[in-house]
Amino acid sequence: MADADTLRIASFHTTLSADGPGLLLADIVRGDDPVIDATLTVIARARADIVLLQDIDHDAEGLALAALARELAARGQDYPFRLTLRPNTGRPTGHDLDGDGHSHWRRDAHGFGGFNGAGGMALLSRHPLGPVTDFTATLWRDLPGSRAAEVTPEAALPVLRLATVGAWAVEIAVPGGPVTVLATHAGTPVFDGPEDRNGIRNADELRFWQLVLDGWQPTPEWRLPDAFVLAGTLNVDPMSGEGHRDVLRALLDHPGVQEVTPTGARGAATADWADLVPGDLRVDYILPAATLTVTGHGMLWPTADEDPALHEMVDTASDHRLIWVDLSF
C-alpha cells in the first residue's frame, strides 16, 4: 500500500494457466517453477491492496488461489480475502461454432480453453469483499445491439455467452467507503478468418461496459455504483494492432471514467510479444470512475539499466506487465 490514505489497485495478466486441471496447484505447491516464482515476485513488489489476476486457472474450491496467497504472505504481502469464479473458458457449448464439423473442441467452447477453468480470473484483497455480481452467463444475443447473429450459428444463439472469460462486479469494503471492481478479460480479436468473429465478439465485450456506464443494467437488481474501477485485459490497443479501436476509444473517452495511462520500459505498451506482429501493445487497463481521485499510477516494467533483476523477473513472469493505480480515500 502506498500510504495510509491511498488505495492501490493492480491488474496483472499472468501466465498461470497449466495444461490440465489441478496442475497449477501442483506447480505452486512443488515450489520450483520459475514462472510462478517470478509472478510472486512481481505481485509482491507492487504492494497493491487489491490485485486482479487474469489467465489463472480456476478450481471449484479455490485451492490454487489459496496456495498462491500463502506464498505471497510468506513474502510479506497478505491477502486474506479472495475470489475466483468459474469462467467461460473451456465450458462446452455443445455446438459447432467454427464450422469444422465438431462440437466439442476448444473453439466450440464459450471461451477458448482446453478445460473448463483454464485461464480464468481471480481477485486478491487486503479488505473484506462485499456483494459479488457475476455477469459471466450473460448471453451474447442479449446485449443491446448485439452482433452475435452475424457470426454465430443460429442454433447456438440461445446458448452462447458474451464473455470469453468472465465479467464481474465485486464490492470491496475499503476505509472511506466501498469501491466496486468491475473485472473483465475480453477475448483476443485475432485467430479467426475474414468473418472477424473474434474481433466482433471482442468489440461487443467492450461495448458491454460502455453500456453499463451509460446506465444499462445487465441484471435488473444491479446498478452501477458511484465508486468503481473498471480493470482487466481488453485486448485492444488504441493505436496499433487488430481489433475495433473505435469501440475501445468510445470506452476510454466515456465521461464516466478516467483514462489513466501507466507507462513502463516501452511507453504505454503493457504486453511484450516477441513477434513483430502484433508487437508491443497496450491491452491492459485500469479505468477509475470520473468521481474518484487518482493520486498515482505505474507499471512494473523497468528497463534493464534501471533494475536488471526486476526487468528479468517481469519478463519471466508473463508477456504482459502489471499495472497499478492509486486512489485517495
N, C-alpha and C positions, 0 to 999 in steps of 0.2 A: 504494500500500500504506500502511495507516495507521501501522504501525511495524514494527520488525524481527521482533517476536514475534506479529504479527497477520496472519491471512489474511482478505482481503476478497473476498467472493463477491457478484457482482451479477447481476441478471436484468433484461432490458430487451426489452419487446415493441416492436419498431421498426416503421417503415413502409417497409422496404427491399425491397418487392416491386413489380416493374415489370409492364408489360403483356405481356411476352413473354420467352422465354428469351434470355439474353445481354444484355438491355437494362440490367440493374443494373450489370454490369461496365462497359458503355459509359458509363453515367452517372457512375460513380466515376472512371473514367479521364479523362473530359472535365473534371471538376473544377469545374463551375459550378452544381451542383444545390443549392439552399438547404436542402432537407430532408436530404441527405447531409451537408452541412457542419454543420448543427445536430446531427445524430446523432453525428458525430465529436466535436463539442464536448462533448456530454453524456457520452459514454463516456469521453473523456479526463478530464473533470472528476471522474468517480467514482474514478479511480485504483485500480481493483479489480485483484486478482491473477488472478481468474477471472471471465469475463463470459459469461453465457448469453444468446444473442440469439434472439428469436422473430420471425416474419414477415420473414425474409430469404431471398431466392431462392437456391436450391441449383443448382450446376452440378457436373458429374461430376468435374472437375479442381480444384474449389475456387478458381477464378480470381478470382471476385468477392470471396470472403472474404480471399484473399491481398492483393488490391488494397486492401481496407478496412484490413487490418492495416498495410500500408505507409503509408497516410495517418495512422493512429494513431501509428505510430513517428515520423513527421515531427512529431507534436505531443507527443513525449516519452513516449509510452506504448507500450512494446514488448511484443508478444505473439507470441513465436516458435513457440508450439505451438497448433495449431488443428485443429478438427474440423467437418466438415459431412457429413451422411449423407442419402441420398435419402429424402425424406419421402413420406407418403401423399397429400398434396395434389396433385390433378390426375392421379393414377395411375388409369388406367381399370380398372373392374371388369368391363366387358362386360355389365352387367345394368342393367335399368331400375329403379333404386332408388326413384324418386319417382312411378312410375306414369303418366308423361306420354306413354308410347309410344316414347320414345327411350332408348337405352342408352349413348350416348357423349357426353352433355353434362356440364357441370360438376357438377351434382348427382348424377350417376351415378358419379363417381369415388370412390375410397376416402375422400378428403377434398376438399372443395370447392376447385376451382382451375382456372384457365384452361389450365395446362400442368403436366406433372409437374416438380416442383421449386419451384413457386410458393409463396412464404410458408413456407419451411421453418425449420429451427433451425440454429444454429451455436454453437460454443464457442471462446472465446479464452482462452489461459492463459499466464502467465509461467513456469509449471512444466511439466515433461515429463508427457505423457499416458501412462497405463498401459493395461491391458486395457479394451476397449470392448465392451459387450454391447448389441445393438440389439434392442429388443422391438417395433419398428415393424410387423413382419409378423405379430404375434400375432392370430389370428382372434378376432373379437368373440364368436362362439359358444363359444369355448374358455375364456372367462373363467368361473370358478365362479359360478353364479347369474346367468349372462348373461341379459339381456332382449332379445337380438337378435331372437329368433324372433317377438317381439310386433310388431315394426315393420319387418321386413325380408322381402322376397320369399324364399320357401323355396329357390329355385334359387340365390340369391346367398349363402346362409349358408355354404357351403363355401369361399367366396372372400373375403367382406367382412372387412376388418381392423378391429380395435377403435380404434386410434389415428387420430384425424382428421389429425394432423400427424406426430407421432412420439413415441417414448418410449425413452430411452437410460439406460444406467448407464456412467459414464466415470470410471475411477480416475485420480487425479492425484497425482503424487509430490511432495508439498509437504514442506518441512522439518518434522520432527517426526512424520512418518509419512503414509501415503497417506490421502486423503479421496476419496470417491466422490460425484460429482454425479449425482443422479437427475433427468434433464432431461425436461420434459414440456410439451406445448402441447395442451390439450384443446380440443375444438370448442365453439362457442357454443351455448347451449341455446335458441336462438331461430331465426327464419327457417324455421319448419315450420308444421304445422297442428295441429288438435286431438289428433292421434295422439301428439304430443310426441316425435317421433322423435329430434330433435336433443337435447332435454332428457334423454331416456333414455340416449342414447349418451354424452353428457357425464357423466352420473352413473356409468355403468359405467367410463368412463375414469378417474374419480376413485377408484372402488372398486378398480380395478387396483392403485393404490398402497397403499390401505388393506390389501388382501390381502397385498401384498408385506411390509408392516410386520408383519402377523400371522404371517409365516413361509412364505407360499405362494411357490413357485418357478416363475416363468413359463417357465423352461427348466431342465432337470434339472441342468445343470452350474453354474448361477449361484446364489449365496447372498447375501443382504443383508449387507454388511459392517457392522462396528461404527460406523465413522466415515463418515457420509454426510450429504448435504444434498439435500433434495427442492426443486427450484426450477423455476419457469416460470409459465405462464399457465394457471390452472384455469378461468377464465371464469365463476365464480360468486361472488357477494358473500354474506357470512354473514347479512346483514340485509335486503337490498333486491334488486330486480330478479328476473329469471326464473332458473330452474334448481332443482335438487333440493338445497335448502340443508341438509336433514338429512344427506345424503351428504357434503357439504362439511364440515359440523360434526363428523361422525364422524371424518373425516380429521384435521381440525385438533386435535381432542381426543384423538387417539390417544396413548397413553403413550410411544410410541416416538419422538415428535417434540416439538419446542418450537414453540408458536405465537408467532413473533416478528412484531410489527406495526409496521413502519416507518410514519412519518407525514410528511405534507407540507402543502402550502398548504390542502388540503381534508381534513384529518384522515387517516384510513386509506385513503381512496379512492386507487386507482392509475391510474384511467382517467378522462379528462375528455371525455365525449361532449357535443357541443353541444346535442343534443335533450334535452328534459326527461325523456323516456323513451328509454333506460334511466336517463339521468343519470350522476352521478359514482359509480363503483362500485369496490370493492376486488376485483380479479380476478387480480392477480399476487402470487405468494407465494414466500418462501424459508423452508423449514422444516428447521432443523438437527436432527440426531439428538439425543435427550434426553441422550446421554452427552457431547456437545460443550459447550464453554464459550463462551457468547456474550458478547462484550465491548462490542458496539455495533451499531447498525443505523440506517438512514436512507433517505430518499427524495429524489431530486433534483427538488424541486418547491417552490422558494421563492415567496413572494408577490411581487407586483410592487413592493411597497415594500422588501422585504428585498434583492432583487437583480434590478433591472429587466432587465438584459441576459440573465441566465440564465433568468429567467422567460419571456422571449420565445423563447429558444433551445429550451427543453423543449417549449414549445407548438408550435413549428415542426417539431420532430423527429418527434413522434408524439402520438397521443391517449392513449397510455399513458406512465407515468413509470418511470424507472429506480429500482429499489430495491436495497439492499445490506445485507449482514450481515457483521460482523467476528467472527472466531473466534480464540481463543487456542490457539496450537500451540507 
